[in-house]
Amino acid sequence: MANPTPPLSFAAPAPGTNPYLLENFAPVTEEQVRHGGFTVTGVIPPDLDGMLLRNGPNPAVVDDPATYHWFTGDGMVHGLYLRDGELRQYRNRLVRTRHLSRELGTPQPKGPKEAIDGGANTNIVFMAKRLLALVESGLPHRLDAALDTICVEDFDGALASPMTAHPKVDPATGTITFFGYDPFGPPYLRYHEMDPAGNLLHSTDIALDRCVMVHDVAVSATRVGFMDLPIVLDPTMGGTFPFRFDTERGAKVGILHRGRPGSEITWYALEPCYVFHVANAFDDGEDFVMDVCCYERTFDRGVGGLLGTDLARMERWRMSPGNPRVQRRTLDDLTVEFPRIDDAMAQGQHRFTYAVRSARRDGLDRFSGLVKFDHQRDESVRIDLPEGRECSEAVFVRAEDGRTDEEGYLLTVVYDKARHQSDLVIYDAHSMREVPWATVELPVRIPHGFHGNFVPTAALS
Ligand SMILES: [Fe+2]
């Protein structure tokens, strides 16, 4: 892995008392590469062959520590390369957005001159033969296998508006479905389909009457479910993130057949609530079913008004033709976030969802363990982390000989408060044993981030 970009180190921003600049929300201030020699307890499964990639906010420059919010930090991507039962390498790189390059005095990324510049801090995906760092407020940034930024990616000029951090890949065809919401609309929401090589096949506008935050989408084998939920853009609020929960505004989910114009969408109403993340969706005969982590309210308190009164619970939403309402069912009382499935089951009927357990501590949301939902048996099992340890989203990787969507591994990065460093922890998704396959002590800290994926070695080379 050649590395043409010199690694950076920088001074930590003054945290003041902002909790998003303290403890494991604080940025790390050095880009580095570590080769081997990691302390391993247990056994790293030898069939894990690829890189666990994670993205999250790591502010290199903070204009005002009093108002800084987690959602707005500069994106840093962390890569953990597993092969032959070893953690071979760790590396991290800040995504060189235009904004960050300006602040640091480093070369500007190549790409469209007029691109909307987001923080590239939310997800890191391999799709359309590209490794892409994503944030919903801008175009993707394309990285190489060494995690250096190549360019702002507009797919040969085909995409000129923001792209979600949650594109969906059809495991059967490789077709990519994604959307973007746009504060500068109308249109406030656009839907796109792309072939596996990155050629845009279809774009259509979805009519909304104002800009609402649309973080994720539900995609089945034949249809797409768009959520028009009441976190509204309110420019009168000022600040870097002017969104608020609006109880006066209704909420609805729109179902559109893939490949069809947005004018054919059918809307279903529901009570005001909010969903950041969809675990999966599938067709159940004529019904459209989606599993979501749902908040009754959010964005109504806390730093910058961006915390919620409550935490999210797993719900199954069903839209049936002829019934104008979304039929909601809460699956469990546990509060959870960051739902994932075995990606091989995406857009079809999955049996298992994996999420992280959420709790409120010191005014912020913390992740204290893993939860496995069995939708067939309608039950859940969980792994609770010991005091002083906090996990991240768990990425499911099917075992080489795995036959179902529980025969595999859950990879999560765990912050160890006592060491003030992080561990890579690999759990058995089938047994959900509290004793993991392996705990790998990292000589670095990986700040609390958002999303990641496991990319096989073959895809990166
Ligand atoms: Fe997300």
Residues whose N, C-alpha, C, O or C-beta is under 5 A from the ligand:
A	BS01	LIG	none
